[in-house]
Amino acid sequence: MPTRPTPERNFYSSAHIDRAEDKRRDPAWLAATLAGPDSRFVPIWQAKNLLQDGDPPAPALLTADQAASLRLSEGETIFLGEAEGVPYFALDLSAIETPDHVPALAGRGHFTDLRNVGPLLDREAGSLLAYARGMVYWAGRHRYCGTCGTPTQSSEGGHQRRCPNPDCGAPHFPRTDPAIIVLVHDGGERCVLGRQAVWPPGMHSTLAGFVEPGESLEDAVAREVMEEVGLPLDEITYQSSQPWPFPSSLMLGFHARATAEELKVDEVEIESARWFTREEIRRQTEAGELRISPTTSISGVLLADWMGGDD
């Protein structure tokens, strides 16, 4: 059977931060902490994180004074929690047209897509930046009430957006889209890898898809695999999960055994798929003919676990 890693193994998971739900409900504490000398702010600009130049890169965090010079409105900060006595906030700077021209940001680094640098960061830093990115993304897409269309107001440190319309008053909370990702094998030496047309040449991955309303996770695994490659399954086994804020998913990883061999590829969702043996994967990746996800993504973890032992 595949190994079952602890959640800390998956990248972007398990930041050692206390989300301090009780404190984010205290407006007086939040107001004082926003201006506190120990507070640190994680800047986000148009879904990108600010990173200091270096090898390896590191998060560029701002002090309260630096953040205060950049904040344009109260709703642009989100309390993330505390770690070792340090309060952390996400700071949404997306309204700034060109951050390179802002004096308070000069020389502090560059805004970069976290997916491009995440594998270079230590796990704590990667988890913190992913958390901040996910919260800012959610807040930016809930500026208006989905029930009545009234502009929403930030509350509870940014973990809720509330409709101020007295005839509505709907609260809105952060949402995560569950998606399954599955390593399909034959119970022996072969697994199925597929590719999308937009991927670089040679790139292949495990199969994945979003969970639909009314489905269990196991139902979603069976449906997605049947839709994409036409294989029935049994022995659907949960492995682990990974937050994936690109933009707002939670990846739920599985291994599953196919009970048939013939692939019927749905070329609408994926370009191609095929069976690979363990030896083919080793040989072709070493030769540069096959590209697979690194173990900073749960796809790479699923495959590495299968490659490392017998199922």
C-alpha positions as CSV (number, residue, x, y, z in Angstrom):
1,M,0.0,0.0,0.0
2,P,1.2,3.6,-0.5
3,T,2.7,5.4,2.4
4,R,0.6,7.9,4.2
5,P,2.7,11.1,4.8
6,T,1.9,13.5,7.6
7,P,0.2,16.7,6.4
8,E,3.5,18.6,7.0
9,R,5.0,16.7,4.1
10,N,2.9,18.4,1.5
11,F,4.1,21.8,0.5
12,Y,2.0,24.9,1.4
13,S,0.5,22.8,4.3
14,S,0.6,23.2,8.1
15,A,2.1,26.6,8.7
16,H,2.8,26.8,12.4
17,I,0.5,29.8,12.9
18,D,-2.2,30.2,15.4
19,R,-5.2,31.6,13.5
20,A,-6.4,33.1,16.8
21,E,-10.1,33.2,16.0
22,D,-11.0,34.8,19.3
23,K,-8.7,37.7,18.7
24,R,-9.9,38.4,15.2
25,R,-13.4,39.0,16.7
26,D,-12.0,41.7,19.0
27,P,-12.1,45.1,17.1
28,A,-10.1,46.9,19.7
29,W,-7.4,44.3,19.8
30,L,-7.2,44.3,16.0
31,A,-6.9,48.1,15.8
32,A,-4.1,48.1,18.3
33,T,-2.3,45.2,16.6
34,L,-2.5,46.8,13.2
35,A,-0.3,49.6,14.5
36,G,1.8,47.4,16.8
37,P,5.6,47.3,16.5
38,D,5.8,43.5,16.3
39,S,3.2,43.1,13.6
40,R,4.3,42.0,10.1
41,F,2.4,42.3,6.9
42,V,2.5,40.0,3.9
43,P,2.0,42.1,0.7
44,I,-0.1,40.8,-2.2
45,W,-0.4,42.6,-5.5
46,Q,-2.7,41.1,-8.1
47,A,-2.3,37.6,-6.8
48,K,1.5,37.9,-6.5
49,N,3.7,37.8,-3.4
50,L,6.5,40.2,-2.6
51,L,9.8,38.3,-2.4
52,Q,13.3,39.5,-1.6
53,D,15.9,38.9,-4.2
54,G,18.4,36.2,-3.2
55,D,19.3,32.6,-3.4
56,P,17.1,31.3,-2.1
57,P,14.4,34.0,-2.2
58,A,12.6,35.0,1.0
59,P,9.3,36.7,1.8
60,A,9.5,40.5,2.0
61,L,7.5,41.4,5.1
62,L,6.5,44.9,6.1
63,T,6.3,46.6,9.5
64,A,3.1,48.3,10.7
65,D,4.6,51.8,9.8
66,Q,5.5,50.6,6.3
67,A,2.1,49.0,5.8
68,A,0.3,52.1,7.1
69,S,1.8,54.2,4.3
70,L,0.4,51.8,1.7
71,R,-3.1,51.0,3.0
72,L,-5.8,52.6,1.1
73,S,-8.8,51.3,3.1
74,E,-9.5,49.3,6.2
75,G,-10.7,46.3,4.1
76,E,-7.3,45.7,2.5
77,T,-5.8,44.0,5.6
78,I,-6.6,40.5,6.7
79,F,-5.5,39.1,10.0
80,L,-3.8,35.8,9.4
81,G,-2.8,34.8,13.0
82,E,0.2,34.7,15.3
83,A,3.4,32.7,15.3
84,E,5.9,32.9,18.2
85,G,4.2,36.1,19.4
86,V,4.3,37.9,16.0
87,P,0.9,38.9,14.5
88,Y,0.7,38.5,10.7
89,F,-1.6,40.3,8.3
90,A,-2.1,40.0,4.6
91,L,-2.0,43.3,2.8
92,D,-3.8,43.7,-0.5
93,L,-2.0,46.2,-2.7
94,S,-3.8,45.2,-5.9
95,A,-5.3,48.7,-6.4
96,I,-1.8,50.1,-6.9
97,E,-1.2,50.5,-10.6
98,T,2.5,49.9,-10.6
99,P,4.1,48.9,-7.3
100,D,7.7,49.4,-8.7
101,H,7.0,53.1,-8.5
102,V,5.9,53.2,-4.9
103,P,8.6,54.6,-2.6
104,A,7.6,52.4,0.4
105,L,8.3,49.3,-1.8
106,A,11.5,50.4,-3.5
107,G,14.3,48.0,-3.0
108,R,12.2,45.4,-1.1
109,G,12.1,42.9,-3.9
110,H,9.7,41.9,-6.7
111,F,6.1,40.7,-6.8
112,T,6.2,37.1,-8.1
113,D,3.8,34.3,-8.8
114,L,4.2,32.0,-5.8
115,R,4.1,28.9,-8.1
116,N,7.3,30.0,-9.7
117,V,9.3,30.3,-6.5
118,G,7.4,28.2,-3.9
119,P,9.7,25.1,-4.2
120,L,12.7,27.4,-3.4
121,L,11.2,28.6,-0.1
122,D,11.3,26.9,3.3
123,R,8.0,25.3,4.2
124,E,6.9,27.8,6.8
125,A,7.4,30.7,4.4
126,G,5.6,28.9,1.6
127,S,2.7,28.1,3.8
128,L,2.4,31.7,5.1
129,L,2.5,33.2,1.6
130,A,0.0,30.7,0.3
131,Y,-2.4,31.4,3.1
132,A,-2.2,35.2,2.6
133,R,-2.7,34.8,-1.2
134,G,-5.7,32.6,-0.7
135,M,-7.4,35.0,1.7
136,V,-6.8,38.1,-0.5
137,Y,-8.1,36.3,-3.5
138,W,-11.3,35.3,-1.7
139,A,-11.8,38.8,-0.3
140,G,-11.3,40.4,-3.7
141,R,-14.0,38.3,-5.3
142,H,-16.6,39.0,-2.6
143,R,-16.7,42.7,-2.7
144,Y,-20.4,42.5,-3.4
145,C,-23.1,40.5,-1.7
146,G,-23.9,37.4,-3.8
147,T,-27.5,37.6,-2.5
148,C,-28.5,41.2,-3.1
149,G,-25.5,42.9,-4.8
150,T,-24.8,45.4,-2.0
151,P,-21.1,46.2,-1.4
152,T,-19.9,44.1,1.5
153,Q,-17.9,45.1,4.5
154,S,-14.9,43.4,6.0
155,S,-15.3,42.0,9.6
156,E,-13.6,39.6,12.0
157,G,-10.2,40.6,10.8
158,G,-11.1,40.0,7.2
159,H,-12.4,36.4,7.7
160,Q,-15.9,37.5,7.0
161,R,-17.5,39.9,4.6
162,R,-21.0,41.0,5.7
163,C,-23.7,42.6,3.7
164,P,-24.8,45.9,5.4
165,N,-28.2,45.9,3.6
166,P,-30.7,45.7,6.5
167,D,-33.0,43.7,4.3
168,C,-30.3,41.2,3.6
169,G,-27.4,41.1,6.1
170,A,-25.9,37.9,4.6
171,P,-22.5,36.9,6.0
172,H,-19.9,35.6,3.6
173,F,-17.1,33.4,4.7
174,P,-13.8,32.2,2.9
175,R,-14.4,29.4,0.5
176,T,-12.2,26.6,-0.8
177,D,-12.9,24.5,-3.9
178,P,-12.4,20.8,-3.2
179,A,-10.6,19.0,-6.0
180,I,-9.6,15.3,-6.2
181,I,-6.3,14.2,-7.6
182,V,-5.6,10.5,-8.1
183,L,-2.8,8.2,-9.0
184,V,-4.5,5.4,-11.0
185,H,-2.5,2.1,-11.1
186,D,-3.1,-1.4,-12.2
187,G,-2.1,-3.1,-8.9
188,G,1.3,-3.8,-10.4
189,E,4.0,-1.9,-12.2
190,R,1.9,0.5,-14.3
191,C,0.1,3.8,-13.7
192,V,-1.8,6.2,-15.8
193,L,-0.5,9.7,-16.5
194,G,-2.2,12.3,-18.7
195,R,-1.3,15.7,-20.2
196,Q,-3.1,18.9,-21.2
197,A,-2.4,20.5,-24.5
198,V,-1.2,23.8,-22.8
199,W,1.5,22.0,-20.8
200,P,5.2,22.1,-21.9
201,P,6.3,19.3,-24.2
202,G,6.7,16.0,-22.3
203,M,4.8,17.1,-19.2
204,H,2.5,14.5,-17.7
205,S,0.6,14.3,-14.4
206,T,-1.9,12.4,-12.4
207,L,-5.6,12.9,-13.1
208,A,-7.6,15.6,-11.3
209,G,-10.9,17.4,-11.2
210,F,-13.3,19.4,-9.1
211,V,-15.8,17.8,-6.7
212,E,-19.4,18.5,-7.8
213,P,-22.4,19.1,-5.5
214,G,-23.9,16.0,-4.1
215,E,-20.7,13.9,-4.5
216,S,-18.6,12.1,-2.0
217,L,-14.8,12.4,-2.6
218,E,-14.8,8.7,-3.7
219,D,-17.6,9.4,-6.1
220,A,-15.7,12.3,-7.6
221,V,-12.6,10.2,-8.1
222,A,-14.5,7.5,-9.9
223,R,-16.4,10.0,-12.1
224,E,-13.4,12.1,-13.1
225,V,-11.3,9.0,-14.0
226,M,-14.2,7.6,-16.0
227,E,-14.8,10.9,-17.8
228,E,-11.1,11.5,-18.6
229,V,-9.8,8.1,-19.4
230,G,-12.7,5.7,-19.3
231,L,-11.4,3.4,-16.6
232,P,-13.6,1.9,-13.8
233,L,-11.9,1.8,-10.4
234,D,-11.8,0.0,-7.1
235,E,-9.6,0.3,-4.0
236,I,-10.0,4.1,-3.9
237,T,-7.7,5.1,-1.0
238,Y,-7.3,8.5,0.5
239,Q,-3.6,9.6,0.9
240,S,-3.3,13.2,2.0
241,S,-4.3,16.8,1.1
242,Q,-2.7,20.0,0.0
243,P,-3.9,23.6,0.0
244,W,-3.5,24.9,-3.5
245,P,-4.4,28.6,-3.6
246,F,-4.0,28.9,-7.4
247,P,-6.5,30.3,-7.1
248,S,-8.5,28.7,-4.3
249,S,-8.4,24.9,-4.2
250,L,-7.9,22.1,-1.7
251,M,-6.3,19.1,-3.4
252,L,-7.4,15.8,-2.0
253,G,-5.0,13.0,-3.0
254,F,-6.0,9.4,-3.7
255,H,-4.5,6.2,-5.0
256,A,-6.9,3.9,-7.0
257,R,-6.7,0.6,-8.9
258,A,-8.1,0.4,-12.3
259,T,-10.2,-2.7,-13.1
260,A,-9.8,-2.4,-16.8
261,E,-6.9,-1.6,-19.2
262,E,-8.2,0.1,-22.3
263,L,-8.0,3.9,-22.1
264,K,-10.8,6.0,-23.7
265,V,-9.4,9.5,-23.6
266,D,-11.8,12.4,-23.5
267,E,-9.8,14.9,-25.6
268,V,-11.9,17.8,-24.4
269,E,-10.5,17.7,-20.9
270,I,-7.0,16.2,-21.6
271,E,-4.9,15.9,-24.7
272,S,-3.6,12.4,-24.1
273,A,-3.1,9.7,-21.5
274,R,-1.2,6.4,-21.4
275,W,0.0,3.7,-19.1
276,F,3.6,4.0,-17.8
277,T,5.6,1.4,-16.0
278,R,7.8,2.4,-13.1
279,E,10.9,1.7,-15.1
280,E,9.7,3.8,-18.0
281,I,9.1,6.7,-15.7
282,R,12.5,6.4,-14.2
283,R,14.2,6.1,-17.6
284,Q,12.3,8.7,-19.4
285,T,12.6,11.4,-16.7
286,E,16.3,10.8,-16.4
287,A,16.6,11.2,-20.2
288,G,14.5,14.4,-20.2
289,E,11.8,12.8,-22.3
290,L,9.2,12.9,-19.6
291,R,8.4,15.7,-17.2
292,I,6.5,15.1,-14.1
293,S,5.4,17.3,-11.2
294,P,7.9,17.9,-8.4
295,T,7.1,16.8,-4.9
296,T,6.2,20.3,-3.9
297,S,2.8,19.5,-5.5
298,I,0.6,16.6,-4.3
299,S,0.7,15.1,-7.8
300,G,4.4,14.6,-7.4
301,V,4.0,13.2,-3.9
302,L,1.4,10.6,-5.1
303,L,3.7,9.5,-7.9
304,A,6.8,9.4,-5.7
305,D,5.0,7.2,-3.1
306,W,3.8,4.8,-5.8
307,M,7.3,4.7,-7.4
308,G,8.9,4.0,-4.1
309,G,7.0,0.8,-3.2
310,D,4.6,-1.9,-4.2
311,D,0.9,-1.1,-4.1
